[in-house]
Amino acid sequence: MTIIQIIAGIILTIIFTVIFYIKLAPQFGARSKGESLERILNSSNFQEGRFKNLVPTTLAAPNTSMMKNGFKFIKGVPGQSPNRPIETVKFDKEKFIEADKGFKFCWFGHSSMILNIEGKIILTDPIFSEKASPISILGVKRFDYTNQYEVDDLPDIDLVLISHDHYDHLDYKSILKLRHRVKHFCVPLGVAAHLLRWGVQKSKIIELDWGESTNNIPGLNLFATPSRHFSGRTGVDKDSTLWCSWVIKSEESNIFFCGDSGYGDHFKQIGEKYGPFDLTMMECGQYNEGWPFIHMNPEESVQAHLDLKGKKMLPIHWGKFKLSLHTWTEPIERATKEAEKLNVKLIKGIPGEIVVLEPITENLLVES
């Protein structure tokens, strides 16, 4: 046997080992089948074997060198991570579930939010694991907080909202801990297969395409709205599940949860159809000049808030993980500067802090 044959054999062995590991390890999720697959194949947003954005979207900017960008990530930039634990607030579960006029929310960093909307408890993109990764020895470790937050710290949940299936938004370990404490999971089309593999009861899962809605949760109307992003958990399942933003309407409140998205006309369209919003929770972090179409920079996040006809804006998707090439405080600094320039009411979230907002709209529990 020649050296070349030996090397080829080793490479093939590694490839097949990786393939089998991905197939067998539950954290990578599953592919849709049955009724869910039929819905995907019939979706106008699913074309040529994958979900598509409303406008042509590439992961990288034209003429971007993936190799150069990769070297930048290896090298990093000063200040990407805090040099000491971030000051946070201990989450007060009992205070959070108390009845108040209006609605209240608490940010746990990144895109994980808990909302109390007229007594209904909603959790968005929960990630309470130490790393945003399918493999515990690899991946990006969360920042040190003076108070770390765990699933056990939370009240029982009426609804978990998932924006898409990336590891920093759909966390396997967090779902395992939540699955028996949640009444409903509302997910984009195709994401139900992951939850089913992880033991979530089918009767708890609501799966929606863009433009679809549900009022299965008494007192709430939920609308799945577009975002500009992509999906995938294994490297070979890119765009096999949908990504979305969410509109949450109750009798007194109207809230927008951005998920991950590049800037686009969809924000203005959502604002025209579903706005104005009491609060927009806007992606503002993990941007990169090489990814201008799938993530917004802070100035675009503020503009998107205005497009949505938002009254108050909470920047999210920052402050917990180092996933791009900016300092860890740059997103909120740039968003604050732009908000002041455009007279936008910005809420600077502190992890663990409970914020109560008075409603600004009335009689919102209607189909839009």
C-alpha positions as CSV (number, residue, x, y, z in Angstrom):
1,M,0.0,0.0,0.0
2,T,1.4,3.4,-1.0
3,I,1.7,6.5,1.2
4,I,-1.0,8.2,-1.0
5,Q,-3.4,5.2,-0.4
6,I,-2.8,5.3,3.3
7,I,-3.4,9.1,3.5
8,A,-6.6,8.7,1.3
9,G,-7.8,6.0,3.6
10,I,-7.3,8.1,6.7
11,I,-9.1,11.1,5.1
12,L,-12.0,8.8,4.1
13,T,-12.2,7.4,7.6
14,I,-12.3,10.9,9.2
15,I,-15.0,11.9,6.7
16,F,-17.2,8.9,7.4
17,T,-16.7,9.3,11.2
18,V,-17.8,12.9,11.1
19,I,-20.9,11.9,9.0
20,F,-21.9,9.2,11.3
21,Y,-21.3,11.4,14.4
22,I,-23.5,14.1,12.9
23,K,-26.3,11.6,12.1
24,L,-26.2,9.9,15.6
25,A,-25.6,12.9,17.9
26,P,-29.0,14.5,18.7
27,Q,-27.8,18.1,19.2
28,F,-27.4,18.4,15.4
29,G,-31.2,18.1,15.0
30,A,-33.2,16.3,12.3
31,R,-34.7,16.8,8.9
32,S,-38.4,17.3,8.4
33,K,-40.7,14.5,7.1
34,G,-44.4,13.7,6.7
35,E,-46.8,16.6,6.9
36,S,-44.1,19.1,7.8
37,L,-42.0,18.2,4.8
38,E,-45.1,18.5,2.6
39,R,-45.7,22.0,3.9
40,I,-42.1,22.9,3.2
41,L,-42.3,21.7,-0.4
42,N,-45.5,23.6,-0.9
43,S,-44.1,26.9,0.6
44,S,-43.6,29.7,-1.9
45,N,-40.5,30.6,0.1
46,F,-38.9,27.2,-0.6
47,Q,-37.4,27.0,-4.1
48,E,-34.9,24.7,-5.8
49,G,-34.4,22.6,-2.6
50,R,-33.9,25.4,-0.1
51,F,-35.6,28.4,1.6
52,K,-34.9,31.8,0.0
53,N,-34.8,35.3,1.2
54,L,-37.2,37.9,-0.3
55,V,-34.3,39.5,-2.1
56,P,-31.1,37.9,-3.4
57,T,-28.8,37.5,-0.4
58,T,-25.3,36.1,-0.2
59,L,-23.5,35.2,3.0
60,A,-20.4,37.3,2.1
61,A,-20.0,40.6,0.4
62,P,-18.8,40.5,-3.3
63,N,-15.1,40.3,-3.6
64,T,-14.7,39.3,0.1
65,S,-11.8,37.0,0.6
66,M,-13.0,34.2,2.9
67,M,-9.4,33.4,3.7
68,K,-8.5,36.9,4.7
69,N,-11.7,37.1,6.8
70,G,-10.8,33.8,8.4
71,F,-7.4,35.1,9.4
72,K,-9.0,38.2,10.9
73,F,-11.1,35.9,13.1
74,I,-8.1,33.9,14.1
75,K,-6.2,37.1,15.0
76,G,-9.2,38.8,16.6
77,V,-9.4,42.5,17.7
78,P,-8.6,44.1,21.1
79,G,-11.6,44.3,23.4
80,Q,-13.7,41.6,21.8
81,S,-14.3,40.1,25.3
82,P,-14.7,42.0,28.6
83,N,-11.6,41.8,30.9
84,R,-13.7,41.3,34.0
85,P,-17.2,39.9,34.7
86,I,-20.0,42.1,33.3
87,E,-22.1,43.7,36.0
88,T,-25.6,42.2,35.9
89,V,-28.8,42.0,38.1
90,K,-30.0,38.9,39.8
91,F,-33.2,37.8,38.2
92,D,-36.2,38.1,40.6
93,K,-38.7,35.4,39.4
94,E,-41.4,36.3,41.9
95,K,-41.3,40.0,41.0
96,F,-41.4,39.1,37.3
97,I,-44.6,37.1,37.5
98,E,-46.4,39.8,39.5
99,A,-49.3,41.5,37.7
100,D,-48.5,45.0,36.4
101,K,-50.2,47.4,34.1
102,G,-48.5,47.1,30.7
103,F,-46.0,44.5,30.0
104,K,-42.5,43.7,31.4
105,F,-39.4,42.1,30.1
106,C,-36.0,41.0,31.1
107,W,-32.9,40.5,28.8
108,F,-30.5,37.6,29.6
109,G,-27.9,38.7,27.0
110,H,-27.7,37.9,23.2
111,S,-31.3,37.2,21.9
112,S,-32.7,35.5,25.0
113,M,-35.6,37.5,26.4
114,I,-38.4,36.7,28.8
115,L,-41.6,38.7,28.5
116,N,-44.6,39.0,30.8
117,I,-47.5,40.1,28.6
118,E,-50.7,40.4,30.6
119,G,-49.7,37.3,32.6
120,K,-48.5,35.2,29.6
121,I,-44.8,34.3,29.9
122,I,-42.8,34.2,26.7
123,L,-39.2,33.2,26.2
124,T,-37.2,34.0,23.0
125,D,-34.3,32.1,21.5
126,P,-33.2,30.6,24.9
127,I,-29.5,29.8,25.2
128,F,-28.4,29.2,28.8
129,S,-25.5,26.9,28.0
130,E,-21.9,27.8,28.6
131,K,-21.1,27.6,24.9
132,A,-22.9,28.3,21.6
133,S,-21.8,25.0,20.0
134,P,-22.9,21.5,19.3
135,I,-19.7,20.1,20.9
136,S,-18.9,21.1,24.5
137,I,-15.1,21.2,24.0
138,L,-15.4,23.5,21.0
139,G,-17.3,26.7,20.3
140,V,-17.6,30.2,21.8
141,K,-17.8,30.5,25.6
142,R,-20.3,33.0,27.0
143,F,-18.9,36.1,28.8
144,D,-18.6,36.0,32.6
145,Y,-21.5,37.7,34.3
146,T,-21.7,38.6,38.0
147,N,-25.0,36.7,37.8
148,Q,-25.3,33.8,35.4
149,Y,-28.8,32.7,34.4
150,E,-30.1,29.2,34.1
151,V,-33.3,27.5,33.1
152,D,-34.0,26.7,36.8
153,D,-34.1,30.4,37.5
154,L,-37.2,30.9,35.2
155,P,-40.9,30.6,35.9
156,D,-43.0,28.1,33.9
157,I,-43.2,29.3,30.3
158,D,-46.4,29.7,28.2
159,L,-44.5,30.1,24.9
160,V,-41.0,29.7,23.6
161,L,-40.4,31.6,20.3
162,I,-37.5,30.5,18.1
163,S,-36.2,32.7,15.3
164,H,-34.0,30.1,13.5
165,D,-32.0,27.0,14.1
166,H,-28.4,28.4,14.6
167,Y,-26.7,27.2,17.8
168,D,-26.7,30.7,19.4
169,H,-30.5,30.8,19.0
170,L,-31.7,27.2,19.2
171,D,-29.7,25.5,22.0
172,Y,-30.1,21.8,22.5
173,K,-29.3,21.7,26.2
174,S,-31.6,24.5,27.0
175,I,-34.5,22.9,25.1
176,L,-34.0,19.6,27.0
177,K,-34.3,21.5,30.3
178,L,-37.3,23.5,29.1
179,R,-39.4,20.9,27.2
180,H,-41.5,19.8,30.2
181,R,-42.0,23.4,31.5
182,V,-43.3,25.0,28.3
183,K,-46.9,24.9,27.1
184,H,-46.1,25.9,23.5
185,F,-43.1,26.2,21.1
186,C,-43.6,28.5,18.1
187,V,-41.0,27.9,15.4
188,P,-40.3,28.7,11.7
189,L,-41.2,26.1,9.2
190,G,-38.9,23.1,9.3
191,V,-37.6,23.7,12.9
192,A,-40.2,21.4,14.5
193,A,-38.1,18.3,13.4
194,H,-35.3,19.4,15.7
195,L,-37.6,19.7,18.7
196,L,-39.3,16.4,18.0
197,R,-35.9,14.6,18.0
198,W,-35.2,16.3,21.4
199,G,-38.4,14.9,23.0
200,V,-40.7,17.9,22.7
201,Q,-44.3,16.7,22.3
202,K,-45.7,17.3,18.9
203,S,-48.9,18.7,20.4
204,K,-46.8,21.6,21.9
205,I,-45.2,22.7,18.6
206,I,-46.7,25.4,16.3
207,E,-44.8,25.7,13.0
208,L,-45.4,28.7,10.8
209,D,-44.4,30.0,7.4
210,W,-43.9,33.7,6.7
211,G,-47.3,35.4,6.7
212,E,-49.0,32.8,8.8
213,S,-50.3,33.4,12.3
214,T,-51.7,31.6,15.3
215,N,-54.0,32.5,18.2
216,N,-53.5,29.1,20.0
217,I,-52.2,30.9,23.0
218,P,-55.2,32.6,24.7
219,G,-54.8,36.4,24.7
220,L,-52.1,36.5,22.1
221,N,-51.9,36.7,18.3
222,L,-48.5,35.7,16.8
223,F,-47.4,36.4,13.3
224,A,-44.4,34.9,11.6
225,T,-42.8,37.7,9.5
226,P,-39.7,37.7,7.2
227,S,-36.1,38.3,8.1
228,R,-33.0,38.3,5.9
229,H,-30.7,35.5,7.0
230,F,-30.0,31.8,6.6
231,S,-30.2,28.5,8.5
232,G,-28.4,25.2,9.1
233,R,-26.8,23.1,11.9
234,T,-24.5,20.6,10.1
235,G,-22.9,22.3,7.1
236,V,-24.9,20.1,4.7
237,D,-28.4,21.3,5.6
238,K,-28.0,25.0,4.7
239,D,-31.4,26.7,4.4
240,S,-33.4,23.6,4.9
241,T,-35.4,25.3,7.6
242,L,-36.9,28.8,7.6
243,W,-35.7,31.8,9.6
244,C,-38.1,34.6,10.7
245,S,-39.0,37.5,12.9
246,W,-42.1,37.6,15.1
247,V,-44.9,40.0,15.8
248,I,-46.6,39.5,19.2
249,K,-50.0,41.2,19.7
250,S,-52.1,41.3,22.8
251,E,-55.1,43.4,23.7
252,E,-52.8,46.2,25.0
253,S,-49.3,45.6,23.6
254,N,-47.6,45.2,20.2
255,I,-44.1,43.9,20.2
256,F,-41.6,43.0,17.5
257,F,-38.8,40.4,17.9
258,C,-36.2,40.7,15.2
259,G,-34.3,37.4,15.4
260,D,-31.2,37.7,13.1
261,S,-31.5,39.7,9.9
262,G,-29.7,41.9,7.4
263,Y,-31.3,45.2,6.6
264,G,-34.0,45.3,3.9
265,D,-37.4,46.6,2.8
266,H,-39.1,43.8,4.8
267,F,-38.9,46.0,7.9
268,K,-40.9,48.8,6.3
269,Q,-43.4,46.3,5.0
270,I,-43.8,44.7,8.5
271,G,-44.2,48.2,10.0
272,E,-46.9,49.1,7.5
273,K,-48.9,45.9,8.1
274,Y,-48.4,45.3,11.8
275,G,-47.1,48.5,13.4
276,P,-46.7,50.7,15.3
277,F,-44.8,48.7,18.0
278,D,-44.6,49.5,21.6
279,L,-41.2,47.8,21.7
280,T,-38.8,46.5,19.0
281,M,-36.2,44.0,20.1
282,M,-33.6,44.5,17.4
283,E,-30.5,42.6,16.4
284,C,-27.5,44.8,17.1
285,G,-24.3,42.9,17.3
286,Q,-22.1,40.2,15.7
287,Y,-22.0,42.2,12.4
288,N,-19.0,42.1,10.1
289,E,-18.1,44.1,7.0
290,G,-17.8,40.8,5.2
291,W,-21.5,39.9,6.1
292,P,-23.4,43.0,5.1
293,F,-26.6,41.2,4.0
294,I,-27.2,38.7,6.8
295,H,-26.5,41.0,9.9
296,M,-27.2,44.6,10.5
297,N,-24.7,47.1,11.8
298,P,-26.0,49.3,14.7
299,E,-27.0,52.2,12.5
300,E,-29.0,49.9,10.3
301,S,-30.7,48.4,13.4
302,V,-31.8,51.9,14.4
303,Q,-33.1,52.6,10.9
304,A,-35.0,49.3,10.9
305,H,-36.6,50.3,14.1
306,L,-37.9,53.5,12.5
307,D,-39.1,51.5,9.5
308,L,-41.1,49.3,11.8
309,K,-42.7,52.4,13.4
310,G,-41.3,51.4,16.7
311,K,-41.8,53.6,19.8
312,K,-38.9,52.1,21.9
313,M,-36.0,50.0,20.9
314,L,-34.1,47.4,22.8
315,P,-30.8,46.4,21.1
316,I,-30.2,42.6,21.5
317,H,-27.8,40.0,20.0
318,W,-24.8,41.5,21.9
319,G,-23.2,41.3,25.3
320,K,-22.9,37.5,25.7
321,F,-20.8,35.9,23.0
322,K,-17.8,36.9,20.9
323,L,-19.0,35.9,17.4
324,S,-17.6,38.7,15.2
325,L,-14.8,41.3,14.9
326,H,-15.9,44.2,17.0
327,T,-15.3,45.1,20.6
328,W,-17.9,43.7,22.9
329,T,-19.3,47.2,23.8
330,E,-19.2,48.7,20.2
331,P,-22.8,47.6,19.3
332,I,-24.5,49.5,22.1
333,E,-22.1,52.5,21.8
334,R,-22.9,52.9,18.1
335,A,-26.6,52.3,18.5
336,T,-26.8,54.9,21.3
337,K,-25.0,57.5,19.2
338,E,-27.3,56.8,16.2
339,A,-30.5,56.8,18.4
340,E,-29.6,60.2,19.8
341,K,-29.0,61.5,16.3
342,L,-32.4,60.2,15.1
343,N,-34.3,60.9,18.3
344,V,-35.0,57.2,18.9
345,K,-36.0,56.1,22.5
346,L,-33.4,53.4,23.2
347,I,-33.5,51.1,26.2
348,K,-30.0,50.0,27.2
349,G,-30.7,46.5,28.6
350,I,-28.9,45.3,31.7
351,P,-28.9,41.5,31.9
352,G,-31.3,40.4,34.7
353,E,-33.0,43.8,35.1
354,I,-36.8,43.7,34.9
355,V,-38.3,46.6,32.9
356,V,-42.0,47.5,32.9
357,L,-43.4,49.4,29.9
358,E,-46.8,51.1,29.7
359,P,-48.8,50.2,26.6
360,I,-49.1,52.9,23.9
361,T,-51.8,51.2,21.7
362,E,-55.3,49.8,22.3
363,N,-57.4,46.9,21.0
364,L,-54.6,45.1,19.2
365,L,-55.9,41.6,19.5
366,V,-57.2,41.6,15.9
367,E,-56.0,39.9,12.7
368,S,-53.8,42.3,10.7
